[in-house]
Amino acid sequence: MQAMLVLYMVEQLLLAEPCRKIAGLRRFSAFIESVTGPLSVQALASQIFGSISGWCASLPFLGACWVIE
C-alpha cells in the first residue's frame, strides 16, 4: 500500500496541473528541499510519505505524555 501511494503521488498528484490545487504544497516541498537538497519527483513523494507516517507514529506518544501530566 505504501508503494502504491508513492506511485500515485508521482504519477497523478505531483504533476504540474494538480500540484497547483494543493494548498501549502510548494511551501512544504521547499522546506523539505531546504533540508535535503534538490529532489526528484519520486524522492519528494517518498519524503512526503515518510514525514506523514512519522507524524502519525509519533503523535500518539505526544498525546499520551500530555494526558499523563
FENJOFEN-V374079 format. One record per residue. RES is the residue in three letters. SS is DSSP state (a for helix, b for strand, c for the rest). NEAR is the number of other C-alpha atoms within 8 Angstrom. Layout:
BEGIN
res=RES ss=SS near=NEAR
res=RES ss=SS near=NEAR
END
This chain:
BEGIN
res=MET ss=c near=4
res=GLN ss=a near=5
res=ALA ss=a near=6
res=MET ss=a near=7
res=LEU ss=a near=8
res=VAL ss=a near=12
res=LEU ss=a near=9
res=TYR ss=a near=9
res=MET ss=a near=10
res=VAL ss=a near=12
res=GLU ss=a near=8
res=GLN ss=a near=8
res=LEU ss=a near=9
res=LEU ss=c near=11
res=LEU ss=c near=9
res=ALA ss=a near=6
res=GLU ss=a near=6
res=PRO ss=a near=10
res=CYS ss=a near=10
res=ARG ss=c near=7
res=LYS ss=c near=6
res=ILE ss=c near=7
res=ALA ss=c near=6
res=GLY ss=c near=6
res=LEU ss=a near=8
res=ARG ss=a near=7
res=ARG ss=a near=7
res=PHE ss=a near=8
res=SER ss=a near=9
res=ALA ss=a near=8
res=PHE ss=a near=8
res=ILE ss=a near=11
res=GLU ss=a near=10
res=SER ss=a near=8
res=VAL ss=a near=6
res=THR ss=a near=7
res=GLY ss=c near=7
res=PRO ss=c near=6
res=LEU ss=c near=9
res=SER ss=c near=6
res=VAL ss=a near=8
res=GLN ss=a near=10
res=ALA ss=a near=8
res=LEU ss=a near=11
res=ALA ss=a near=12
res=SER ss=a near=9
res=GLN ss=a near=9
res=ILE ss=a near=8
res=PHE ss=a near=9
res=GLY ss=a near=8
res=SER ss=a near=8
res=ILE ss=a near=8
res=SER ss=a near=8
res=GLY ss=a near=8
res=TRP ss=a near=8
res=CYS ss=a near=8
res=ALA ss=a near=8
res=SER ss=a near=8
res=LEU ss=a near=8
res=PRO ss=a near=8
res=PHE ss=a near=8
res=LEU ss=a near=8
res=GLY ss=a near=8
res=ALA ss=a near=8
res=CYS ss=a near=8
res=TRP ss=a near=7
res=VAL ss=a near=6
res=ILE ss=a near=5
res=GLU ss=c near=4
END
